[in-house]
Structures are given as C-alpha cells and as structure tokens.
Amino acid sequence: MEESKTKLFKALRIMVVLVALLLVAKIVTEVKEYRFIGGGVSATNTISVSGEGEVFAAPDIATVSFSVREEAKKVVDAQTKVSLKVKTALAGVGKLNVEEKDIKTTNYSSYPMYEYREMKIECTATYCPPQGKRILVAYEVSQTVTITVRNLDNASAIVDVLAQAGVTETQGPNFAIDKEDELKAEARKQAIQKARAKAEVLAKDLGVSLVRVISFSEGGGGYPYSPSEMAFAKDVMGGRGAAPAPEIPQGEEKIISNVTVTYEIR
C-alpha cells in the first residue's frame, strides 16, 4: 500500500513539473510576440524634414597630368622618343621632392598611322579595281603620367618644369582634399542635427511626439568655393623658359550634405 502511494506522489510531482515547464514556455513565447507587436506595421502618421550641413576646407593635394606623343617610321623609334622626353620631364619633377609613389603612368598607347593614296589603275570592260590603298606611314606612341602633388607650394613649379622639358599637353593642377570622407561625415552630422532640431520644433507646434526614424536619404558633394584651376598661356606651355611660373589660386572646397529624414509621430 505504501509503495503504491509513493509511486502516485512521484507521478504527481512529474506532472506538476511538466505543467510548470509548459506554462513557462508559453509565457516566454507571449513575451517575445509582445516585443514585436507593430514591428512590421507601416507608420501612417509621419513628418519629413530636411537639413543641410556645410564644411569649408583648403585643398591639401593636387594632381598634374601630362602627355607626350611622338611619331616615327618604326614603333621602337617612337617609343624611344617618348621615353626620353618623359624621363627628362620626370627628372625635373624629382628635383622638387616628389616621391616615386606619387608618379604613375595612367595611359600608354601605340598605334599605326595610315594615309590613303590614289593610284592610276586601268579598268577593264567588266572590272574596275580600287583606285587607291592605305599606306602605313608612321607609328604614334603616347604616354600619360599623373603626378600627385602633396606640397602645394610646388604646384606651379611643376607645371613650369614640364614646360621647360618641352611638354605641351598638360592638365591641372587640379586641387582636392586628401581625406574628403572625414569632411563629408562632419557635414552629414551637421545636416542631421539641423533636421532633428527642425523636427522637434515642428512636433512641438503640432502637439505630437517623435517616435522613430522611418527613412533617411542624403545628397550633396564637394564644390569649389573659389577658383582652384586655371588655364595656362601658350607661351608658358610651349617650353620657351622665359615666362615665370604661373600663379595658381588654390581657393577652398565647400563640402555639402543635404539630408531628408522622415519621423513617425503620435
């Protein structure tokens, strides 16, 4: 009899534990579901505000590109001419403490040049051959080199050195900011703060509260605040050596960020 009672009590205890575990599991599930109630529901009451941030900074790097083109009957002769002129130009640039890592070839091309020459060929009664043909007359080889200038005081001097070396195709200097992403982040931060302040004022006037951000978008970029590029006179670029180094205003760059933020309200 006692043994039967003991087995009965054990069975009851097991049942109570199982029931308790089931209740706990149900409570946990309901809590989890409660946390996400409305999570996938689209907001119906919203306001959208915009903000703009601006950051000004002086350029700290510049790029100067130059191209050398030469023609010759043989491609190897054209290549030699180009290599000598580029070598001479870079020798002068090297004297201005420009490091090798800041000098790179951005384009190198070689192609044949043809002329169409007419020929006197008699036609037959049934066939008239072409009256001319293409003749290979020379090869043109070109090389473009881009120089990154980290000491902006040398920008005009580099242009002058290239002119002295006989380089007639030059682009730049084009001024820029080395770590522009950091300035963009600062401009974005300002724009977001202005948008938030505008939203808080608007919510107060409407008698509502801001709940959460529904959407965010950004636009903007970098703009020259004053001229940072200029063309050079032909007598300077012609490599005569008599003209002084050109004056090159660097100006400032204005980094702008425009953001639009949509808030849910209640």
Residue frames relative to the residue before (quaternion, step in Angstrom):
aa qw qx qy qz dx dy dz
M 1.0000 0.0000 0.0000 0.0000 0.00 0.00 0.00
E 0.6601 0.5042 -0.2896 0.4755 3.55 0.94 -0.97
E 0.6434 0.5312 -0.3222 0.4473 3.56 0.98 -0.84
S 0.6386 0.5261 -0.3239 0.4588 3.60 1.02 -0.73
K 0.6449 0.5160 -0.3196 0.4645 3.57 1.02 -0.85
T 0.6373 0.5362 -0.3282 0.4457 3.59 0.98 -0.83
K 0.6617 0.4981 -0.3044 0.4705 3.58 0.91 -0.88
L 0.6365 0.5346 -0.3248 0.4512 3.57 1.07 -0.80
F 0.6567 0.5117 -0.3056 0.4621 3.59 0.96 -0.89
K 0.6390 0.5238 -0.3209 0.4629 3.58 1.00 -0.83
A 0.6568 0.5101 -0.3110 0.4602 3.56 0.97 -0.87
L 0.6448 0.5191 -0.3172 0.4627 3.57 1.05 -0.82
R 0.6470 0.5202 -0.3244 0.4534 3.58 0.97 -0.84
I 0.6414 0.5206 -0.3207 0.4634 3.59 0.99 -0.81
M 0.6497 0.5148 -0.3147 0.4624 3.55 1.00 -0.85
V 0.6427 0.5233 -0.3232 0.4567 3.59 0.98 -0.86
V 0.6468 0.5169 -0.3146 0.4642 3.62 0.98 -0.86
L 0.6615 0.5118 -0.3071 0.4541 3.57 0.95 -0.90
V 0.6476 0.5131 -0.3113 0.4695 3.55 1.00 -0.89
A 0.6461 0.5221 -0.3180 0.4570 3.58 0.99 -0.85
L 0.6525 0.5153 -0.3143 0.4582 3.58 0.97 -0.86
L 0.6444 0.5196 -0.3196 0.4611 3.57 1.02 -0.81
L 0.6458 0.5198 -0.3165 0.4611 3.59 1.02 -0.83
V 0.6484 0.5183 -0.3164 0.4592 3.58 0.97 -0.87
A 0.6568 0.5174 -0.3078 0.4540 3.57 0.95 -0.91
K 0.6498 0.5194 -0.3088 0.4611 3.56 1.03 -0.83
I 0.6498 0.5198 -0.3142 0.4569 3.58 0.99 -0.86
V 0.6495 0.5196 -0.3145 0.4575 3.57 0.96 -0.91
T 0.6503 0.5211 -0.3119 0.4565 3.57 0.97 -0.88
E 0.6690 0.4987 -0.3011 0.4616 3.57 0.93 -0.87
V 0.6285 0.5308 -0.3358 0.4587 3.59 1.05 -0.74
K 0.6513 0.5140 -0.3127 0.4624 3.56 0.96 -0.88
E 0.6576 0.4982 -0.3106 0.4721 3.56 0.96 -0.86
Y 0.6330 0.5446 -0.3338 0.4373 3.58 1.01 -0.74
R 0.6226 0.5685 -0.3345 0.4210 3.57 1.06 -0.79
F 0.7710 0.3548 -0.1783 0.4978 3.56 1.05 -0.74
I 0.3553 0.7229 -0.5178 0.2882 3.59 1.19 0.28
G 0.8160 0.1904 -0.1639 0.5207 3.59 -0.72 1.04
G 0.4531 0.7145 -0.4450 0.2935 3.59 1.26 -0.14
G 0.7680 0.3383 -0.1965 0.5071 3.58 0.98 -0.71
V 0.4989 0.6573 -0.4215 0.3759 3.56 1.28 0.16
S 0.4283 -0.7049 0.5034 0.2575 3.59 -0.83 0.96
A 0.4680 -0.6661 0.5049 0.2870 3.52 -1.06 0.82
T 0.2611 -0.7824 0.5489 0.1352 3.57 -0.93 0.87
N 0.7360 0.3262 -0.2017 0.5579 3.60 1.14 -0.59
T 0.1607 0.8007 -0.5521 0.1679 3.58 -0.40 1.23
I 0.1312 -0.7323 0.6536 0.1387 3.51 -1.39 0.26
S 0.2088 -0.7689 0.5934 0.1143 3.57 -1.10 0.72
V 0.0344 -0.7899 0.6121 -0.0166 3.55 -0.93 0.93
S 0.2401 -0.7615 0.5854 0.1405 3.54 -1.25 0.46
G 0.0592 -0.7848 0.6162 0.0309 3.52 -1.26 0.47
E 0.1724 -0.7846 0.5885 0.0911 3.56 -1.15 0.60
G 0.1111 -0.7834 0.6099 0.0441 3.53 -1.01 0.90
E 0.0968 -0.7979 0.5942 0.0299 3.56 -1.04 0.80
V 0.0256 -0.7724 0.6346 -0.0024 3.54 -1.03 0.86
F 0.1885 -0.7801 0.5902 0.0870 3.56 -0.89 0.98
A 0.1065 0.7848 -0.6038 0.0901 3.55 -1.00 0.82
A 0.4473 -0.6694 0.5244 0.2773 3.53 -1.15 0.67
P 0.5454 -0.6099 0.4500 0.3579 3.62 -0.99 0.70
D 0.1663 -0.7986 0.5701 0.0978 3.56 -1.09 0.68
I 0.7492 0.2163 -0.2021 0.5926 3.61 1.27 0.12
A 0.1011 -0.7683 0.6267 0.0820 3.54 -1.31 0.28
T 0.2187 -0.7520 0.6019 0.1558 3.58 -1.24 0.40
V 0.0856 -0.7571 0.6469 0.0316 3.51 -1.10 0.85
S 0.0852 -0.7947 0.6005 0.0231 3.58 -0.79 1.03
F 0.0058 0.7877 -0.6160 -0.0065 3.55 -1.08 0.70
S 0.2123 -0.7715 0.5914 0.0998 3.53 -1.21 0.67
V 0.1496 -0.7579 0.6306 0.0744 3.53 -1.16 0.74
R 0.0340 -0.7940 0.6068 -0.0178 3.58 -0.84 1.04
E 0.0349 0.7929 -0.6065 0.0485 3.55 -0.95 0.90
E 0.2254 -0.7602 0.5969 0.1226 3.56 -1.21 0.65
A 0.1054 0.7729 -0.6220 0.0675 3.56 -1.19 0.60
K 0.6322 -0.5397 0.3947 0.3915 3.55 -1.24 0.42
K 0.7576 0.2489 -0.1390 0.5871 3.55 1.10 -0.76
V 0.5490 -0.6393 0.4243 0.3314 3.55 -0.98 0.83
V 0.6357 0.5387 -0.3454 0.4318 3.60 0.98 -0.74
D 0.6347 0.5209 -0.3359 0.4615 3.60 1.07 -0.67
A 0.6409 0.5103 -0.3236 0.4735 3.59 1.02 -0.77
Q 0.6378 0.5265 -0.3199 0.4623 3.57 1.01 -0.81
T 0.6467 0.5229 -0.3154 0.4571 3.57 0.99 -0.83
K 0.6421 0.5245 -0.3207 0.4580 3.58 0.96 -0.85
V 0.6616 0.5023 -0.3011 0.4682 3.58 0.94 -0.93
S 0.6658 0.5186 -0.3078 0.4394 3.58 0.85 -0.95
L 0.6595 0.5123 -0.3143 0.4514 3.59 0.95 -0.84
K 0.6841 0.4771 -0.2971 0.4648 3.58 0.90 -0.89
V 0.6427 0.5035 -0.3263 0.4763 3.61 1.00 -0.78
K 0.6392 0.5298 -0.3225 0.4547 3.58 0.98 -0.84
T 0.6502 0.5114 -0.3100 0.4685 3.59 0.98 -0.84
A 0.6610 0.5107 -0.3046 0.4577 3.57 0.94 -0.91
L 0.7052 0.4642 -0.2723 0.4615 3.58 0.89 -0.92
A 0.5649 0.5751 -0.3914 0.4437 3.58 1.17 -0.46
G 0.6654 0.4865 -0.2962 0.4825 3.56 1.01 -0.79
V 0.6350 0.5211 -0.3264 0.4676 3.57 1.04 -0.77
G 0.6368 0.5538 -0.3287 0.4239 3.58 0.99 -0.81
K 0.6171 0.5546 -0.3446 0.4392 3.58 1.12 -0.58
L 0.6629 0.4783 -0.2995 0.4920 3.59 1.28 -0.28
N 0.5510 -0.6718 0.3582 0.3418 3.55 1.25 0.60
V 0.3433 0.6919 -0.5455 0.3253 3.57 0.97 0.88
E 0.3797 -0.7500 0.4976 0.2138 3.58 -0.69 1.08
E 0.6305 -0.5668 0.3862 0.3634 3.56 -1.20 0.62
K 0.6306 0.5515 -0.3427 0.4252 3.61 1.04 -0.71
D 0.6842 0.4669 -0.2763 0.4874 3.58 1.24 -0.40
I 0.6565 0.4384 -0.3136 0.5277 3.59 1.27 0.27
K 0.1635 0.7986 -0.5648 0.1289 3.60 -0.63 1.04
T 0.4511 -0.6526 0.5406 0.2799 3.53 -1.21 0.64
T 0.1773 -0.8137 0.5491 0.0706 3.56 -0.66 1.10
N 0.7981 0.0281 -0.0456 0.6001 3.60 1.24 -0.18
Y 0.0505 0.7619 -0.6445 0.0385 3.55 -1.11 0.79
S 0.0822 0.8160 -0.5633 0.1002 3.57 -0.64 1.07
S 0.0510 -0.7701 0.6357 0.0113 3.52 -1.27 0.58
Y 0.1676 0.7964 -0.5686 0.1201 3.57 -0.76 0.95
P 0.5321 -0.6439 0.4494 0.3168 3.59 -1.15 0.62
M 0.2613 -0.7413 0.5992 0.1520 3.54 -1.23 0.58
Y 0.1276 -0.8134 0.5671 0.0246 3.56 -0.81 1.05
E 0.1631 -0.7316 0.6481 0.1350 3.52 -1.34 0.40
Y 0.3433 -0.7138 0.5700 0.2185 3.55 -1.12 0.67
R 0.0559 -0.8159 0.5753 -0.0148 3.54 -0.59 1.14
E 0.3937 -0.7181 0.5299 0.2204 3.53 -0.93 0.99
M 0.1131 -0.7840 0.6093 0.0361 3.55 -1.12 0.74
K 0.4116 -0.7015 0.5259 0.2489 3.53 -1.06 0.76
I 0.1157 0.7810 -0.5971 0.1419 3.54 -0.35 1.28
E 0.3837 -0.7411 0.5060 0.2180 3.55 -0.76 1.02
C 0.3469 -0.7286 0.5588 0.1910 3.51 -1.05 0.81
T 0.3648 -0.6936 0.5742 0.2370 3.55 -1.20 0.58
A 0.7094 -0.4460 0.3174 0.4440 3.55 -1.25 -0.01
T 0.7881 0.3158 -0.1559 0.5048 3.59 1.09 -0.64
Y 0.8090 0.1812 -0.0816 0.5532 3.59 1.15 -0.33
C 0.0791 -0.7751 0.6257 0.0368 3.54 -1.06 0.85
P 0.3028 -0.7839 0.5111 0.1805 3.62 -0.32 1.19
P 0.6763 -0.4736 0.3554 0.4381 3.61 -1.23 0.29
Q 0.3909 -0.7529 0.4918 0.1961 3.54 -0.95 0.89
G 0.7914 0.1550 -0.1188 0.5793 3.58 1.18 0.32
K 0.1151 -0.7893 0.5970 0.0860 3.55 -1.29 0.10
R 0.5520 -0.6006 0.4628 0.3470 3.53 -1.30 0.37
I 0.1328 -0.7857 0.6025 0.0449 3.51 -0.98 0.94
L 0.3934 -0.6986 0.5432 0.2494 3.61 -0.86 0.93
V 0.1075 -0.8349 0.5393 0.0235 3.58 -0.57 1.13
A 0.8043 -0.1091 0.0995 0.5756 3.62 1.05 -0.59
Y 0.3357 -0.6827 0.5962 0.2566 3.51 -1.40 -0.05
E 0.1850 -0.7626 0.6079 0.1209 3.55 -1.09 0.75
V 0.0799 -0.7770 0.6243 0.0118 3.55 -0.91 0.98
S 0.0057 -0.8011 0.5983 -0.0170 3.58 -0.92 0.88
Q 0.0765 -0.7757 0.6261 0.0224 3.53 -1.18 0.70
T 0.1334 -0.7814 0.6071 0.0548 3.54 -0.92 0.97
V 0.0986 -0.7954 0.5980 0.0041 3.54 -0.85 1.04
T 0.1643 -0.7771 0.6019 0.0828 3.57 -0.99 0.88
I 0.1620 -0.7885 0.5916 0.0452 3.54 -0.88 1.05
T 0.2339 -0.7448 0.6093 0.1391 3.56 -0.89 0.96
V 0.1735 -0.7987 0.5735 0.0550 3.54 -0.64 1.17
R 0.1534 -0.8160 0.5544 0.0571 3.58 -0.56 1.16
N 0.6794 0.3496 -0.2639 0.5887 3.55 1.25 -0.32
L 0.2847 -0.8202 0.4701 0.1590 3.56 -0.05 1.28
D 0.5422 0.6131 -0.4078 0.4047 3.57 1.18 -0.34
N 0.6834 0.4849 -0.2758 0.4708 3.59 1.24 -0.46
A 0.4165 0.7449 -0.4590 0.2472 3.62 1.23 -0.16
S 0.7133 0.4328 -0.2711 0.4800 3.59 0.74 -0.98
A 0.6247 0.5468 -0.3420 0.4402 3.59 1.06 -0.71
I 0.6306 0.5284 -0.3331 0.4606 3.60 1.04 -0.73
V 0.6325 0.5157 -0.3336 0.4719 3.58 0.98 -0.80
D 0.6583 0.5109 -0.3066 0.4600 3.57 0.97 -0.84
V 0.6348 0.5298 -0.3255 0.4586 3.60 1.00 -0.83
L 0.6491 0.5137 -0.3179 0.4623 3.58 0.95 -0.82
A 0.6397 0.5162 -0.3236 0.4686 3.56 1.02 -0.80
Q 0.6387 0.5309 -0.3177 0.4574 3.58 1.01 -0.82
A 0.6829 0.4821 -0.2775 0.4734 3.59 1.11 -0.67
G 0.5824 -0.6186 0.3607 0.3847 3.59 1.27 0.05
V 0.4296 0.6838 -0.4763 0.3478 3.58 1.23 0.32
T 0.1458 -0.8267 0.5415 0.0448 3.58 -0.70 1.08
E 0.7018 0.3855 -0.2653 0.5371 3.61 1.24 -0.18
T 0.1750 0.7881 -0.5622 0.1797 3.56 -0.24 1.29
Q 0.0982 -0.7682 0.6302 0.0547 3.56 -1.09 0.78
G 0.7273 0.3771 -0.3059 0.4850 3.54 -0.89 0.95
P 0.4894 0.0237 -0.8047 -0.3352 1.40 -2.44 -0.44
N 0.2493 -0.7282 0.6234 0.1378 3.52 -1.16 0.80
F 0.2533 -0.8097 0.5164 0.1162 3.55 -0.47 1.21
A 0.0283 0.7911 -0.6080 0.0611 3.56 -1.08 0.75
I 0.4458 -0.6456 0.5451 0.2955 3.53 -1.39 0.05
D 0.4813 -0.7108 0.4361 0.2701 3.56 -0.71 1.10
K 0.7961 0.1975 -0.0865 0.5654 3.61 0.83 -0.98
E 0.0111 0.8550 -0.5169 0.0417 3.53 0.68 1.14
D 0.5784 0.6074 -0.3809 0.3891 3.60 1.10 -0.62
E 0.6303 0.5325 -0.3392 0.4518 3.59 1.04 -0.71
L 0.6593 0.4886 -0.3072 0.4819 3.59 1.01 -0.77
K 0.6192 0.5327 -0.3465 0.4613 3.59 1.05 -0.70
A 0.6408 0.5224 -0.3234 0.4602 3.58 1.01 -0.81
E 0.6488 0.5093 -0.3163 0.4686 3.59 1.01 -0.78
A 0.6530 0.4998 -0.3134 0.4750 3.59 0.97 -0.84
R 0.6347 0.5262 -0.3261 0.4624 3.60 1.03 -0.78
K 0.6354 0.5340 -0.3244 0.4537 3.57 0.98 -0.87
Q 0.6514 0.5059 -0.3146 0.4699 3.57 0.95 -0.85
A 0.6608 0.5191 -0.3086 0.4458 3.57 0.92 -0.91
I 0.6556 0.5053 -0.3132 0.4657 3.60 0.96 -0.84
Q 0.6434 0.5225 -0.3219 0.4575 3.59 0.97 -0.83
K 0.6591 0.4945 -0.3103 0.4742 3.59 0.97 -0.82
A 0.6443 0.5116 -0.3263 0.4654 3.58 0.99 -0.79
R 0.6454 0.5201 -0.3165 0.4614 3.60 0.98 -0.82
A 0.6543 0.5038 -0.3155 0.4674 3.58 0.94 -0.89
K 0.6464 0.5127 -0.3197 0.4659 3.57 0.98 -0.80
A 0.6535 0.5157 -0.3126 0.4575 3.60 0.99 -0.83
E 0.6497 0.5219 -0.3208 0.4500 3.59 0.98 -0.81
V 0.6447 0.5035 -0.3175 0.4796 3.59 1.01 -0.80
L 0.6668 0.5052 -0.3002 0.4583 3.56 0.93 -0.92
A 0.6469 0.5173 -0.3193 0.4603 3.59 0.97 -0.83
K 0.6451 0.5201 -0.3182 0.4606 3.58 1.01 -0.82
D 0.6608 0.5035 -0.3057 0.4651 3.58 0.97 -0.85
L 0.7068 0.4464 -0.2577 0.4845 3.57 1.08 -0.71
G 0.4263 -0.7177 0.4556 0.3092 3.57 1.23 -0.27
V 0.5705 0.5608 -0.3942 0.4524 3.55 1.07 0.72
S 0.3923 -0.6984 0.5448 0.2481 3.55 -1.34 0.09
L 0.4420 -0.6583 0.5364 0.2889 3.56 -1.17 0.64
V 0.2484 -0.7921 0.5451 0.1166 3.58 -0.83 1.00
R 0.7701 -0.2345 0.2180 0.5518 3.58 0.58 -1.14
V 0.5411 -0.5883 0.4853 0.3544 3.55 -1.33 0.28
I 0.2609 -0.7787 0.5567 0.1254 3.56 -0.80 1.06
S 0.8008 -0.0829 0.0798 0.5877 3.60 0.95 -0.83
F 0.1057 -0.7771 0.6194 0.0364 3.53 -1.29 0.51
S 0.0572 0.7799 -0.6224 0.0340 3.57 -1.03 0.79
E 0.1486 -0.7968 0.5836 0.0501 3.54 -1.17 0.66
G 0.0102 0.7632 -0.6461 0.0008 3.51 -1.22 0.67
G 0.4018 0.7078 -0.5176 0.2640 3.55 -1.24 0.23
G 0.0069 -0.7981 0.6025 0.0030 3.53 -1.30 -0.17
G 0.6050 -0.5509 0.4262 0.3858 3.52 -1.26 -0.38
Y 0.0472 -0.7978 0.6010 -0.0080 3.55 -0.98 0.88
P 0.4803 -0.6540 0.4847 0.3266 3.59 -0.99 0.72
Y 0.3498 -0.7493 0.5278 0.1940 3.55 -0.83 0.98
S 0.7585 -0.0119 -0.0187 0.6513 3.55 1.27 -0.46
P 0.7152 -0.4722 0.2594 0.4453 3.62 -1.12 0.46
S 0.0609 -0.8101 0.5830 0.0119 3.55 -0.85 0.97
E 0.7249 0.2960 -0.2259 0.5795 3.57 1.30 0.14
M 0.0422 0.7991 -0.5997 0.0060 3.58 -1.11 0.50
A 0.4675 -0.6528 0.5167 0.2970 3.56 -1.21 0.55
F 0.3399 -0.7451 0.5441 0.1824 3.53 -1.19 0.54
A 0.5748 -0.6100 0.4263 0.3402 3.56 -1.11 0.71
K 0.6025 -0.6006 0.3871 0.3555 3.55 -1.09 0.70
D 0.6497 0.5196 -0.3457 0.4340 3.59 1.00 -0.68
V 0.6140 0.5216 -0.3538 0.4752 3.60 1.17 -0.49
M 0.7220 0.4398 -0.2477 0.4732 3.57 0.87 -0.97
G 0.5874 0.6040 -0.3719 0.3898 3.57 1.19 -0.30
G 0.4774 -0.7115 0.4157 0.3049 3.58 1.25 -0.04
R 0.3179 0.7732 -0.5040 0.2169 3.59 1.10 0.55
G 0.3862 -0.7584 0.4507 0.2693 3.56 1.15 -0.53
A 0.6051 0.5814 -0.3707 0.3980 3.62 1.15 -0.16
A 0.6683 0.5139 -0.3067 0.4418 3.57 1.07 -0.68
P 0.4891 -0.6561 0.4788 0.3179 3.59 -1.05 0.67
A 0.6529 -0.4847 0.3874 0.4344 3.55 -1.29 0.26
P 0.5002 -0.6862 0.4335 0.3018 3.61 -0.87 0.89
E 0.4460 -0.6458 0.5468 0.2914 3.53 -1.24 0.57
I 0.0592 -0.8223 0.5655 -0.0226 3.58 -0.71 1.09
P 0.2560 -0.7723 0.5580 0.1633 3.64 -0.28 1.14
Q 0.3321 -0.7600 0.5279 0.1831 3.58 -0.92 0.90
G 0.2034 -0.8199 0.5110 0.1591 3.57 1.06 -0.72
E 0.4595 -0.6363 0.5330 0.3161 3.55 -1.31 -0.47
E 0.3300 -0.7011 0.5908 0.2248 3.51 -1.30 0.41
K 0.1932 -0.7609 0.6096 0.1102 3.55 -1.03 0.85
I 0.1633 -0.7824 0.5978 0.0617 3.56 -0.63 1.18
I 0.0840 -0.8182 0.5687 -0.0096 3.57 -0.67 1.15
S 0.0458 -0.7628 0.6440 0.0360 3.53 -1.13 0.75
N 0.0790 -0.7750 0.6266 0.0234 3.57 -0.82 1.05
V 0.0308 -0.8150 0.5785 -0.0161 3.57 -0.64 1.09
T 0.1468 -0.7398 0.6487 0.1014 3.51 -1.29 0.55
V 0.0573 -0.8050 0.5900 -0.0228 3.56 -0.70 1.15
T 0.1578 -0.7724 0.6096 0.0826 3.56 -0.95 0.93
Y 0.1427 -0.7970 0.5856 0.0383 3.56 -0.80 1.10
E 0.3834 -0.6440 0.6014 0.2767 3.53 -1.27 0.55
I 0.1243 -0.7946 0.5925 0.0470 3.57 -1.01 0.85
R 0.0183 -0.7862 0.6167 0.0363 3.54 -1.28 0.38
